[in-house]
Amino acid sequence: MRKLCPALGLLLLYTPQGAYAQDSGSPSASELRELCTERPGLTTAACTVDPGHLQLEVGLADWERDKDPDERKDTLKLGDIQLRYGLAAQTEVQISWSAYVRTVTRDYQANVLERAHGIGDLTIGLKQNLKHPQEKANGLAAGMLPYITLPTGTNQGGDGDWSAGLVVPLSYKFNDTLLLAVSPRAEAAVDEDRSGRHFAYGAAAGIQISLSDKIRMSPEVEIMRDRDPADVATLASAALSLAWRIKEMTQLDVQYVAGLNSDTPDVRLAIGISRKF
């Protein structure tokens, strides 16, 4: 998995669609389900990728700042790659990995600046859609997404130990303009000392507003209860994202996330691109 890199992701994204349509029996883009991505946003979509097809979602740049009276930590991720492959009509496998993670931590008390960079952890998930596998169907959509994260990160690029969790994506599409999404989550999260696990749980919720056939806006909120033995905390965030469908199976996105309390990172900015083959 470590052979993946941002250059490979971009190469796949810009490979002409026609090269894939030449395979015998391969459907054209018009015959595929509508492009339905898991980025941008705090919620998770219930939809799955068409059987036998690959969807690539790449975070080109993702920056986060977490500041308190004692220290400030800046984290930059480049090439945050997620591969989604349709195994069956309502089942997909997911593989996620960060190609480059850079952290800069300034300790105000000791007046020390620490820098580290490496690769991120590897996450493998299996999404099972329970109702409405494609986004354009009105009404209720539901799914289940169990996942496990393996400690492949180097130089503080990952959590330091394995973790696992379950997301239950739920949404209700009222019409072509408005969709309500809720994503409850429970996780065996890694302890702050990077060894061992604790229970974390919460949910993200938001609405998706289609401003046009190509542009979607999503205001969202997320609350998580993190029962880390070192510091039990409640994390609360608000986000606003925009997604622009530049082609039928290609999307650009941008997201802004703000922390709502002192336990939550102050700000996060991310841009990315998605494409289904």
TIMIZA-481245 format. One record per residue (C-alpha): residue number from 0; residue in three letters; x, y, z. Coordinates in steps of 0.05 Angstrom, whole numbers, plus 32768, in hexadecimal, padded with zeros to 4 digits. Layout:
// residues N
R   seq   type      u      v      w
R   NUM    ALA      X      Y      Z
...
***
This chain:
// residues 277
R   seq   type      u      v      w
R     0    MET   8000   8000   8000
R     1    ARG   803A   8030   800B
R     2    LYS   8048   8032   7FC0
R     3    LEU   800C   805F   7FB7
R     4    CYS   801D   80A9   7FAE
R     5    PRO   7FFB   80EA   7F9A
R     6    ALA   8019   80E7   7F54
R     7    LEU   7FF8   80A4   7F48
R     8    GLY   7FB6   80BF   7F61
R     9    LEU   7FB9   80FB   7F33
R    10    LEU   7FCD   80D0   7EF8
R    11    LEU   7F8F   80A4   7F02
R    12    LEU   7F62   80E1   7F0A
R    13    TYR   7F77   80FF   7EC8
R    14    THR   7F7B   80C0   7E9F
R    15    PRO   7F47   80C7   7E67
R    16    GLN   7F06   80A6   7E77
R    17    GLY   7F03   8086   7E33
R    18    ALA   7F3E   8059   7E42
R    19    TYR   7F13   8034   7E75
R    20    ALA   7ED5   8031   7E49
R    21    GLN   7EFA   8007   7E15
R    22    ASP   7EF5   7FC9   7E40
R    23    SER   7EC2   7F97   7E27
R    24    GLY   7E80   7F9F   7E4C
R    25    SER   7E96   7FDD   7E73
R    26    PRO   7E5D   800E   7E7C
R    27    SER   7E65   8057   7E67
R    28    ALA   7E64   808F   7E99
R    29    SER   7E1A   809B   7E8A
R    30    GLU   7E0A   8053   7EA0
R    31    LEU   7E2F   8058   7EE2
R    32    ARG   7E0F   8070   7F22
R    33    GLU   7E14   80BA   7F31
R    34    LEU   7E57   80CD   7F4F
R    35    CYS   7E4F   80C9   7F9B
R    36    THR   7E8D   80DB   7FC4
R    37    GLU   7E9F   80D7   800E
R    38    ARG   7EC4   8119   8008
R    39    PRO   7EBD   8150   8019
R    40    GLY   7E97   8150   805B
R    41    LEU   7E93   8136   80A2
R    42    THR   7E5B   8105   8092
R    43    THR   7E64   80C4   806B
R    44    ALA   7E3A   80B3   802E
R    45    ALA   7E11   8073   802E
R    46    CYS   7E1B   8067   7FE4
R    47    THR   7E4B   8033   7FC6
R    48    VAL   7E74   8031   7F86
R    49    ASP   7E5A   8009   7F4B
R    50    PRO   7E70   7FC0   7F4A
R    51    GLY   7EB3   7FB8   7F27
R    52    HIS   7EC2   8002   7F27
R    53    LEU   7EF6   802B   7F4B
R    54    GLN   7EED   806F   7F6B
R    55    LEU   7F2A   8099   7F7F
R    56    GLU   7F22   80D1   7FB2
R    57    VAL   7F61   80FA   7FC0
R    58    GLY   7F6C   8130   7FF4
R    59    LEU   7F9E   815B   7FCF
R    60    ALA   7FAD   8185   800D
R    61    ASP   7F91   8182   8054
R    62    TRP   7FAA   81B3   808A
R    63    GLU   7F95   81B6   80D3
R    64    ARG   7FA9   81E2   810D
R    65    ASP   7F9F   81D1   8156
R    66    LYS   7FB3   8208   8187
R    67    ASP   7FAE   820E   81D3
R    68    PRO   7FD4   8238   8207
R    69    ASP   800C   8204   820C
R    70    GLU   8019   81F1   81C4
R    71    ARG   8006   81F7   817B
R    72    LYS   8004   81BD   814A
R    73    ASP   7FFE   81C3   80FF
R    74    THR   7FF1   8185   80D5
R    75    LEU   7FF5   8182   8089
R    76    LYS   7FE0   8146   8060
R    77    LEU   7FF0   8140   8016
R    78    GLY   7FD5   8107   7FEB
R    79    ASP   7F9E   80EE   801B
R    80    ILE   7F87   80B4   7FEE
R    81    GLN   7F47   808B   7FF2
R    82    LEU   7F39   8053   7FC2
R    83    ARG   7EF2   8038   7FBE
R    84    TYR   7EE3   7FFA   7F95
R    85    GLY   7E9E   7FDB   7F89
R    86    LEU   7E9D   7F91   7F9B
R    87    ALA   7E53   7F86   7F91
R    88    ALA   7E13   7FAC   7F84
R    89    GLN   7E12   7FC9   7FCB
R    90    THR   7E58   7FBA   7FE5
R    91    GLU   7E9A   7FDE   7FDE
R    92    VAL   7EE0   7FD8   7FFC
R    93    GLN   7F06   8016   8011
R    94    ILE   7F51   8022   801A
R    95    SER   7F69   8065   8035
R    96    TRP   7FB0   807D   8040
R    97    SER   7FD6   80BF   8048
R    98    ALA   8014   80C4   801C
R    99    TYR   8033   80FE   8043
R   100    VAL   8026   811A   8089
R   101    ARG   804D   8155   80A6
R   102    THR   8044   816E   80ED
R   103    VAL   8062   81AC   810D
R   104    THR   805A   81B3   8159
R   105    ARG   806F   81F0   8180
R   106    ASP   8073   81E8   81CC
R   107    TYR   8069   822E   81EA
R   108    GLN   807F   8219   8230
R   109    ALA   80C2   81FB   821B
R   110    ASN   80C9   8228   81DD
R   111    VAL   80D7   81EA   81B3
R   112    LEU   80C3   81DF   816A
R   113    GLU   80BD   8197   8151
R   114    ARG   80B3   8181   8109
R   115    ALA   80A3   813C   80EE
R   116    HIS   808C   811F   80AC
R   117    GLY   807B   80DA   8094
R   118    ILE   8043   80B0   8077
R   119    GLY   7FFF   80A2   8095
R   120    ASP   7FD9   8066   80AE
R   121    LEU   7FB4   8035   8080
R   122    THR   7F68   802E   8089
R   123    ILE   7F40   7FF5   806B
R   124    GLY   7EF4   7FF7   806B
R   125    LEU   7EB9   7FD0   804F
R   126    LYS   7E7A   7FF7   8041
R   127    GLN   7E38   7FD2   803A
R   128    ASN   7DFE   7FFB   8020
R   129    LEU   7DBB   7FE7   803F
R   130    LYS   7D8D   8014   8017
R   131    HIS   7D96   803E   7FD8
R   132    PRO   7DDD   8030   7FBF
R   133    GLN   7DDE   806F   7F94
R   134    GLU   7DD9   80B8   7FA7
R   135    LYS   7DA4   80CF   7F76
R   136    ALA   7D6C   80A3   7F93
R   137    ASN   7D3D   80CC   7FBF
R   138    GLY   7D2A   80B4   8004
R   139    LEU   7D51   8090   803A
R   140    ALA   7D97   8074   802E
R   141    ALA   7DBD   804B   8062
R   142    GLY   7DFD   8024   8067
R   143    MET   7E32   8007   8096
R   144    LEU   7E7C   8013   8093
R   145    PRO   7EAA   7FEB   80C2
R   146    TYR   7EF4   7FFD   80BC
R   147    ILE   7F38   7FEF   80DA
R   148    THR   7F75   801C   80DA
R   149    LEU   7FBA   7FFD   80D9
R   150    PRO   7FF7   8022   80F6
R   151    THR   801F   802B   80B6
R   152    GLY   802F   8074   80C5
R   153    THR   8077   808C   80D0
R   154    ASN   8094   80C6   80F8
R   155    GLN   8053   80DA   811A
R   156    GLY   802D   80D4   80D8
R   157    GLY   7FFC   80A3   80F7
R   158    ASP   7FDB   8092   8139
R   159    GLY   8010   8060   814F
R   160    ASP   7FE1   8024   8159
R   161    TRP   7FA7   8002   8137
R   162    SER   7F5F   801A   813F
R   163    ALA   7F1B   8004   8125
R   164    GLY   7ED5   801F   8120
R   165    LEU   7E91   8020   8100
R   166    VAL   7E6C   8057   80DB
R   167    VAL   7E22   8053   80CC
R   168    PRO   7E14   8082   8091
R   169    LEU   7DCB   809A   808E
R   170    SER   7DAC   80CD   8060
R   171    TYR   7D68   80E4   8046
R   172    LYS   7D63   8105   8002
R   173    PHE   7D25   8131   7FFE
R   174    ASN   7D2F   8146   7FB5
R   175    ASP   7D66   8159   7F84
R   176    THR   7D78   8196   7FAF
R   177    LEU   7D79   8180   7FF8
R   178    LEU   7D96   8144   801D
R   179    LEU   7D9D   8138   8068
R   180    ALA   7DD7   810C   807F
R   181    VAL   7DE9   80EE   80C4
R   182    SER   7E25   80C2   80D2
R   183    PRO   7E29   80A2   8118
R   184    ARG   7E6E   8086   8128
R   185    ALA   7E8D   805A   815E
R   186    GLU   7ED8   804B   8161
R   187    ALA   7F0D   8028   8188
R   188    ALA   7F3C   8064   8183
R   189    VAL   7F87   8065   8193
R   190    ASP   7F9B   8083   81D6
R   191    GLU   7FC0   80C5   81D8
R   192    ASP   8000   80A1   81ED
R   193    ARG   7FFC   807B   81A9
R   194    SER   7FF3   8037   81CA
R   195    GLY   7FB1   8015   81DB
R   196    ARG   7F6A   8029   81CC
R   197    HIS   7F2D   804B   81EA
R   198    PHE   7EE4   8055   81D7
R   199    ALA   7ED0   8092   81AD
R   200    TYR   7E8B   809F   8191
R   201    GLY   7E60   80D5   8172
R   202    ALA   7E3F   80EC   8132
R   203    ALA   7E43   811D   80F8
R   204    ALA   7E06   813D   80D9
R   205    GLY   7DFA   816E   80A1
R   206    ILE   7DD3   8181   8064
R   207    GLN   7DE7   817F   801B
R   208    ILE   7DCB   81B7   7FF0
R   209    SER   7DD2   81B2   7FA4
R   210    LEU   7DDC   81F9   7F8C
R   211    SER   7DDC   81E1   7F44
R   212    ASP   7DE5   81A1   7F1D
R   213    LYS   7E31   81A6   7F29
R   214    ILE   7E3A   81C9   7F6C
R   215    ARG   7E28   81AF   7FB1
R   216    MET   7E2F   81D2   7FF5
R   217    SER   7E30   81AD   8037
R   218    PRO   7E2D   81CD   807D
R   219    GLU   7E3A   8199   80B3
R   220    VAL   7E48   818F   80FD
R   221    GLU   7E6B   8156   8122
R   222    ILE   7E6E   8144   816C
R   223    MET   7E9C   810C   8186
R   224    ARG   7EA6   80F4   81CD
R   225    ASP   7EEE   80DB   81D5
R   226    ARG   7EFA   80B3   8214
R   227    ASP   7F46   80B4   8213
R   228    PRO   7F61   809F   8257
R   229    ALA   7F91   80DA   8256
R   230    ASP   7F5B   810E   8247
R   231    VAL   7F11   8101   823D
R   232    ALA   7EF8   8135   820B
R   233    THR   7EBD   8149   81E0
R   234    LEU   7ED1   8160   819A
R   235    ALA   7EA1   818E   8174
R   236    SER   7EAA   81A8   812D
R   237    ALA   7E83   81CE   80F9
R   238    ALA   7E94   81C9   80AF
R   239    LEU   7E81   81E7   806C
R   240    SER   7E95   81C5   802B
R   241    LEU   7E8A   81D0   7FE1
R   242    ALA   7E8D   819A   7FAA
R   243    TRP   7E91   81AB   7F60
R   244    ARG   7E81   8175   7F2C
R   245    ILE   7EB0   818A   7EF4
R   246    LYS   7EA0   814C   7ECB
R   247    GLU   7E6C   8115   7ED2
R   248    MET   7E9C   80E8   7EF9
R   249    THR   7ECD   811C   7F14
R   250    GLN   7EC5   814B   7F4F
R   251    LEU   7EEE   8181   7F72
R   252    ASP   7EE2   8194   7FBA
R   253    VAL   7EF6   81C4   7FF1
R   254    GLN   7EE6   81C1   803B
R   255    TYR   7EED   81EF   8078
R   256    VAL   7EE6   81D3   80BF
R   257    ALA   7EE5   81FC   80FF
R   258    GLY   7EED   81E2   8146
R   259    LEU   7EB4   81F6   8174
R   260    ASN   7ED6   81EC   81B7
R   261    SER   7F1C   81E8   81D6
R   262    ASP   7F21   819C   81CF
R   263    THR   7F1B   81A0   8183
R   264    PRO   7F50   81B6   8150
R   265    ASP   7F44   81FF   813F
R   266    VAL   7F41   81FC   80F3
R   267    ARG   7F48   81CD   80B9
R   268    LEU   7F4B   81DB   806E
R   269    ALA   7F4A   81A6   8037
R   270    ILE   7F45   81A1   7FEC
R   271    GLY   7F3D   8162   7FC2
R   272    ILE   7F27   813F   7F83
R   273    SER   7EFF   8100   7F75
R   274    ARG   7EF4   80D5   7F38
R   275    LYS   7ED0   8095   7F27
R   276    PHE   7EE9   8066   7EF1
***
